[in-house]
Amino acid sequence: MRIDIISCVPATFSGLIDQSILKRAGEKGLAEIHIHDLRDYAINKHNQIDDYAFGGGAGMVLMIEPIDKCIAKLKSERDYDEVIYMSPDGKTLSQGISNELSLKKNLILLCGHYKGVDERVREHLVTREISIGDYVLTGGELAAAVVADSVIRLLPGVMNDETSALTDSFQDDLIAPPVYTRPAEYKDWKVPEVLTSGHQAKIEAWRFDQQVERTKAKRPDLLNRSGSED
């Protein structure tokens, strides 16, 4: 998989994509992340990529021309499955969306900034808009990093334990069950006996019951959406 991220503050990613899962995926040759500085496609010698909004109002808007030039150059080099704009009013990222995107080959993630992008970018250049929550960030860089991480960790071979990603919270609209490790008793706090019983069927049944009960208590909204499209 290849993910190209377009940003006007590319330095944001310097400590994010060379760590942990993303670094491991790159070292294994399973995924590539390329960061593109939007200012490389600026319209003049002043490296202009933004301008005032027509009709007035506070804040600057990213211009269509630099974005179009960058996307066009990338598309001239390879085919892309999606051009995704990171936007607070996009569809909220879910495990289902991450699962779907993990099956793609090439993705472009466009990071907004300031007051966003010229609407014509959204109308003509973008195939999908994704949000990571109902709040506003300074730019789309952190959101793009979240999407990249959530997608790449699902690629076969990235995780040390092949089943690990499939048992994460939200894979089946249930949050994960509690997990414990050694010692089995600490300060009179004991691990549930079923987990040390060695009876795998009982352990799995306990884990599922815990998932259901924890979801009811912590995220009942997940139960209501079960079976719906993400």
N, C-alpha and C positions, 0 to 999 in steps of 0.2 A: 504494500500500500504506500501511496505517496500523498502527503498533505502539504499544500502550499498555502502559506498564511501571508496575507497582504496587510501591512500595518504602516502607520506613519510614525510609530515609535518602536521600531524593531528591537531595540535594546531591552525592552521589557522581557523578551523571551530568553535572554542570555543564561539565566540560571534555572530555567524551567525544562528545557528540552534535552539537557545533557545530564539529567539525573534519573535515577530509579527506573521505572518501567519504560519510559520513552527512550532513555539511553540504551537499555537492554535490547529493545526492539531494533534500534539502529545497528547495534553491534552484531546482532544476529542476521541482519539483512532482511528483516521482516517488514520494516516500515522506514520511511524517510520523511523528515519534516524540513521544509525549506521556507525561510522567512524572506519576504521581499519588502524592501523599503519603498513606500509609495512615492517618496520624494525623488527617487530615481526616474520617475515618470512625470516630474513637475513640468508645468507648461512654459516656464520662462527661467531666466538666469537667477531669479530670486527664490527658486525652488518653491514656487507657489502651488499649493495643492488644495487650498480652501479659499472661500470668498464669502461675502455677506449674502444673506438670503434676500431674494426678490421680495418686495413687499415690506421689508423692514423686519425688526425683531432682534432680540439679543442673540449673541452667539454666531459662530462661523459654521459653514457647511462644507464638507468635502466635495470637491468638484467632480463632475462626471468624467472629464477628459483623462486625467491621470489614472483613474480607476479602469476606464475602458482600455487604455493603452497597455496597462499591466496585464489585465485579464486576456487581452488579445494576444499578447506575446506568449503567455503561458499556453493558451489554446493552440498556438501555431506549432508548439513543440510536442503536444500530446493531447489525447482526448480526456475530458473530465466528466465524471458522473454527476457531480453537483458543484454549483457555485453557491456557497452558503454565506449569508450576511448575518453576522452576530448582532442581534437587535433586541432591546428589551420588550418590544411588542411582537416578537416572533413566537413560534410555537415553543412551549417550554420543553427543554431537554428532558428526556425520560430514558429509562433503560431500553425500552423498545426502539426508540430512535437510534440510540447508540448501537444496538444489535444490528439494525438495518444498515447503518452507515459502515459498519465493520465488514460488510460484504462487498463494499465498493472497492474500486481500484485506485482512482485518483480523485481527490477533493481539493477545492479551493475554499478557504475560509477568509472572508473579508471582514476586517475589524473597523467598526465605525469609530468616530471620534468627534469631539466638539458637539454640535447639534445634530450629528448624523451625516448622511450622504444625500446628494442630489436624488430626488425621488425617481428620476429616470434610470438610475442604477438599479433600483428595486424593480422597476417596471420591465426593464429590458435585458439586464445582465445577470440577475440573481435567479436561481432556481428554487431556493428555499431560504427561510429565515428562522433562526433558532435563538431562543432566549435561555438563560440559565436561572431566571427567577424574576419575580415582580419587583425589581429595584433597578436603579440606574448606576452604572459604573462610569468612570471617566472615559474609558474607551473599551473596545471589544476584545482587547488582548487577553485579559484574564479569562474571559468567556471562551475564546478560541482555544486556549490552553486546556481548559476543562473538557471541551469537546474532544480535542486530540487525545487526551489521556483516557477518557472514557471509552473511546473507540479502539485505540491501539491495544489496550490491555486485553481486548477480546480476541485479538488475532491468534490463531493457533500457533503455539510454540513460544509466545511471548512470556506467558506465566510459567514458572517452574512446575506448578501443579496444574495439569491440563484441565482438571475439573474445577479449579478454584474460581474462575470467573463465572462459571455457570451456576455456582452456589451463592453468589453475591446477593445482597439485598436487592429487591425490586425485579429480579429476573422473572418471578412468577407472581408479581404484585403482592408479595409478602416480604416483610423485612427479615433480616437474618436472625437465626436463633442465637442465644448466648453461647459464648465459647469460653473454655477454661484451659489452663495448662498447669504444669507442675509448680508447686506441690499440691497434692490432693486436699491437704488441710493446711490452713495458714491463719493464725490467730483465732482458732475455732471457727473459721469460715471454711465450709466444706464444699467440695465439688459434688453436684448431684450424683448419687450412687449409680444411677443408670449409665452414666458416661464411663464409669470404670468397671462395668459389669462384663464387658466383652461381648454382649449380646447385640449384634449389629442391627437386627430388625427392631428391637426395642429402642435402641438409640435413635434410629431414624424416625420412628413413630414419635418419640419424645421431642425430637427437634422440630418436626412438623407441627405438633401441638403448640410448642413454644412460639413458632413463627406466627401461627394464627392468633394466639393470645396477645403477643407483643404488637402485632399489627392492629388488632382491635383497640388496644390501649394507646398506642403511640401514633398510628397513622390509619384511622378508620376509613379515610377517604380512598385509600388504596383498594379496600375491599369493595367499595361501591363502583369503582371503575373496572374491576376485574372482567376480562373478556372483551373490553372495548379496545378500539384501535388507538395506539399512541401516536 
